[in-house]
Amino acid sequence: MDITSTASKTFSATDEVVMTDRDLDWLVVQKVQAGSVGAFDALVQKYREKIFAVIYNMTSNREDASDLTQDTFIKAFQAIGRFRGKSSFFTWIYRIAINSTMTFLKKRNRRRYISYEKIDEEVSSSEIFERLTSKTKTEQGALIKELQEKLNDSLQKLSPKHRTVVVLHEIEGLDHAEIAEITQASVGTVRSRLHYAKQQLQSYLKDYIS
């Protein structure tokens, strides 16, 4: 009996290769790089809503978010030949979206807002916002309405870099390591920016959260 052959068959039959989301994306990327333009549609379908949500939370304008989302995928498609899988496609496409949006905000000097369409869900993860919404439902509704303009004004005072970490962490729920990879900063820098941003927001809103 061929022991090597038997061992090989046993290994093949029992070994299960678990494909991660990153692995699956990389397989699709390789198809695109090999010339399958249609394969890119799968990536667009998978990440379009997520990318739109991030950009919308940074611009609070659906038309701008839609245009920037489209621009993000165009840039990604044009540059996908240079993507080597050193980071996840998720990180790579988020980085393109964030950079495009920050450039847009700087060039146009647009006002920066946060999304309030789902205020109850969005604020639940933030210590600051939890304090703002720790009232009864009736009081909460009135408070949110009153605070919206003040909070938007306060968020405008944050630099694009500080605004980015707030949106990605508090709204999108990404952890520090993911944000660090997307923004190409250290985890320590992300923590520092987030801490500073929260302090600034607390300072701006001190008359409302006391």
Backbone hydrogen bonds, N-H to C=O, Kabsch-Sander energy under -0.5 kcal/mol:
donor,donor_aa,acceptor,acceptor_aa,energy
3,I,1,M,-1.0
6,T,2,D,-2.2
7,A,3,I,-2.6
8,S,4,T,-2.2
9,K,5,S,-2.3
10,T,6,T,-2.4
11,F,7,A,-2.5
12,S,8,S,-2.4
13,A,9,K,-1.9
14,T,10,T,-1.6
15,D,11,F,-2.8
17,V,15,D,-0.5
18,V,16,E,-0.7
19,M,17,V,-0.7
20,T,18,V,-0.6
24,L,20,T,-2.4
25,D,21,D,-2.2
26,W,22,R,-2.1
27,L,23,D,-1.9
28,V,24,L,-1.8
29,V,25,D,-2.7
30,Q,26,W,-2.3
31,K,27,L,-1.4
32,V,28,V,-2.1
33,Q,29,V,-2.7
34,A,30,Q,-1.4
35,G,32,V,-1.7
36,S,31,K,-2.5
37,V,35,G,-1.5
39,A,36,S,-1.1
40,F,36,S,-0.5
40,F,37,V,-1.4
41,D,38,G,-1.2
42,A,39,A,-1.0
43,L,39,A,-0.8
44,V,40,F,-2.0
45,Q,41,D,-2.8
46,K,42,A,-1.7
47,Y,43,L,-2.1
48,R,44,V,-2.2
51,I,47,Y,-2.6
52,F,48,R,-2.6
53,A,49,E,-2.2
54,V,50,K,-2.0
55,I,51,I,-2.3
56,Y,52,F,-2.9
57,N,53,A,-2.1
58,M,54,V,-0.8
58,M,55,I,-0.6
59,T,55,I,-1.5
60,S,56,Y,-3.6
65,A,61,N,-2.9
66,S,62,R,-2.6
67,D,63,E,-2.4
68,L,64,D,-2.8
69,T,65,A,-2.2
70,Q,66,S,-2.1
71,D,67,D,-2.4
72,T,68,L,-2.2
73,F,69,T,-1.9
74,I,70,Q,-2.0
75,K,71,D,-2.5
76,A,72,T,-2.3
77,F,73,F,-2.4
78,Q,74,I,-2.3
79,A,75,K,-1.7
80,I,76,A,-0.9
80,I,77,F,-0.5
82,R,79,A,-2.1
83,F,80,I,-1.1
92,W,88,S,-2.3
93,I,89,F,-3.0
94,Y,90,F,-2.0
95,R,91,T,-2.2
96,I,92,W,-1.8
97,A,93,I,-2.2
98,I,94,Y,-2.9
99,N,95,R,-2.6
100,S,96,I,-2.4
101,T,97,A,-2.3
102,M,98,I,-2.7
103,T,99,N,-2.1
104,F,100,S,-2.1
105,L,101,T,-2.6
106,K,102,M,-2.1
107,K,103,T,-2.6
108,R,104,F,-2.5
109,N,105,L,-1.2
110,R,105,L,-0.6
113,Y,111,R,-0.5
119,I,116,Y,-1.2
122,E,118,K,-2.7
123,V,119,I,-2.4
124,S,120,D,-0.6
125,S,122,E,-0.7
126,S,123,V,-1.7
130,E,126,S,-2.3
131,R,127,E,-1.4
132,L,128,I,-1.3
133,T,129,F,-1.5
134,S,131,R,-0.8
140,Q,136,T,-3.5
141,G,137,K,-2.2
142,A,138,T,-1.7
143,L,139,E,-2.8
144,I,140,Q,-2.9
145,K,141,G,-1.7
146,E,142,A,-2.1
147,L,143,L,-2.7
148,Q,144,I,-1.5
149,E,145,K,-0.5
150,K,146,E,-0.6
151,L,147,L,-3.6
152,N,148,Q,-2.5
153,D,149,E,-2.4
154,S,150,K,-2.1
155,L,151,L,-2.6
156,Q,152,N,-1.8
157,K,153,D,-0.7
157,K,154,S,-0.9
158,L,155,L,-1.1
163,R,159,S,-3.0
164,T,160,P,-2.3
165,V,161,K,-1.6
166,V,162,H,-1.7
167,V,163,R,-2.4
168,L,164,T,-2.8
169,H,165,V,-2.2
170,E,166,V,-2.3
171,I,166,V,-0.9
171,I,167,V,-1.1
172,E,167,V,-2.4
174,L,168,L,-2.7
179,I,175,D,-2.2
180,A,176,H,-2.4
181,E,177,A,-2.0
182,I,178,E,-2.3
183,T,179,I,-2.9
184,Q,180,A,-0.9
185,A,180,A,-1.9
190,V,186,S,-2.1
191,R,187,V,-2.6
192,S,188,G,-2.3
193,R,189,T,-2.8
194,L,190,V,-2.6
195,H,191,R,-2.6
196,Y,192,S,-2.6
197,A,193,R,-2.8
198,K,194,L,-2.3
199,Q,195,H,-2.2
200,Q,196,Y,-2.6
201,L,197,A,-2.5
202,Q,198,K,-2.6
203,S,199,Q,-2.2
204,Y,200,Q,-2.7
205,L,201,L,-2.1
206,K,203,S,-0.9
208,Y,205,L,-2.1
209,I,205,L,-1.4
210,S,206,K,-0.6
